């Protein structure tokens, strides 16, 4: 960070461009590891890679979004792990992000399974996303 401050006069952080649910709140939903993705704006690198946010159907049912469980080879258990993992990269780097994705396997809401999906996300600078989206999260 010091080197970046000296060179650029500011710190530019690499981001996925998502909003997420804090791990303390995720635990209430039974999510004990990973970071639950709440929203993925269309302008974000995460959207372009195929990441899915949490949504609500017309009938009011909530569909759980992707749960980030790994960035490259680093396990993600809570949001602090995600921030730490991203700090080892710079904007423009392409990183493998592993997510747990809930998929329907039948006609009822109980017919689901968790599938691991690997997405390749090209990180953007935090300042770029702040200009293009109201949502500014890592």
N, C-alpha and C positions, 0 to 999 in steps of 0.2 A: 504494500500500500504506500509506503514512504517513497519508493522509487517512482510510482505512478504520480504521486502528488508533486514530486520535484519535476518530472518530465512534462506533465499535462496541467498542473495546477489544480487538479481535482481528481476525485476517484470516480471512475466509470465502472459500474458493476454489470456483469453479465446476468441476464434474466431470461426466464422462460416466457414471461408475459401472462401469468395466471393469477387468479385469486384463489385462496385456499382456506380451509377450516383449521383453526388452531387445534393442536393435538389434544388439549384438555377437553375440548368440545367433541372431537372425533371419538374419544373413548366412550362418551355417552351413547354413541351410535354403535358401539361394539368394534370399532376400528382401533386395534391395539398397536399397529405398526404402519408406518408410511404417512404420507400427507395427502388428504382428500382434496381433490381439485373441485372448487366451487364453480368458477367461471373461466372460460377460455375465449377471450375476444377474438373476433375474426381477423384482426390485424396482427395478432401475436404469432411468434414463431411456433408456439405449442399447438395452435390451431392448424397451422400449415403442416405440422408433423402428424396430425390426426388425434391429438389429445381431446378427451371428452370431459366436459364439466357436469356438475350435478344439475338436474333439471326437474321440473314439476309438470306432470301431464295435465290435460284439461280437466280430468276427474279429481285432481289434487294429489295423486300419488307421486312420491319423490323417487326419482331414479338416481341412484348413487353414481357419481362421476368416477373417473379414473383415480386410483390411489398410487401415488409415486412411491415406489419401494426401493429404487436403485438409480443412481446416476453413475454411468460407466460401471466401475466395480465397487463403488461405495454404497453400503446399505443405508437406507433412509428410514429412520424410525420416527422422527418428528421434524418440525420445520427447521430447527437449528441445524440438523444434519443436512438438510437440503441447501441452506444458505452456505454452509461450510463446503459442501461438495462443489457448488457453483463457483465459489471464490478461487478454485484452482484453474479456472478457465477464463478466457477473455471473449468479448463480443466477437462474433464471427466464427467461433469454434463450433464444430458439429459434435454433439455429445449423444450417447445412447442413454435414453431414459426408459427404465423398465417400470411398467405400471401393472397393477392388478385391475382387471376390468370385469365388472359384473355383467354376465350375459344370460339372457333368458333361454331356457331349454324346453319350455312347455307353455301350456295355456294359462297357468296360474302364476301369481306373483311369487309363489314359493319354489317354482321350478327355475332355479338359477344355479349358475356355477361361476367360479372365479377363474379367469384365464389371464395368464401373464402375456403382456404384449410389449415388445421393444420398439420404441419410437426413436427416430434420429431427429434431434432438434438443433437448428442453427441458432445459437444464442445471439441475442441482441443487446445493445447497450441500454441501460436503464433510462438514460435521457431520451433515447429514440422513442421508446414506448410511452414515456410520459407525454410526449407531444402528440401521439396518435391515438391514445386511449385514455378514457377516464380511469380505467382500472390500472393501477400500477402496483404490481406485486412481482415477487421473484418468480 
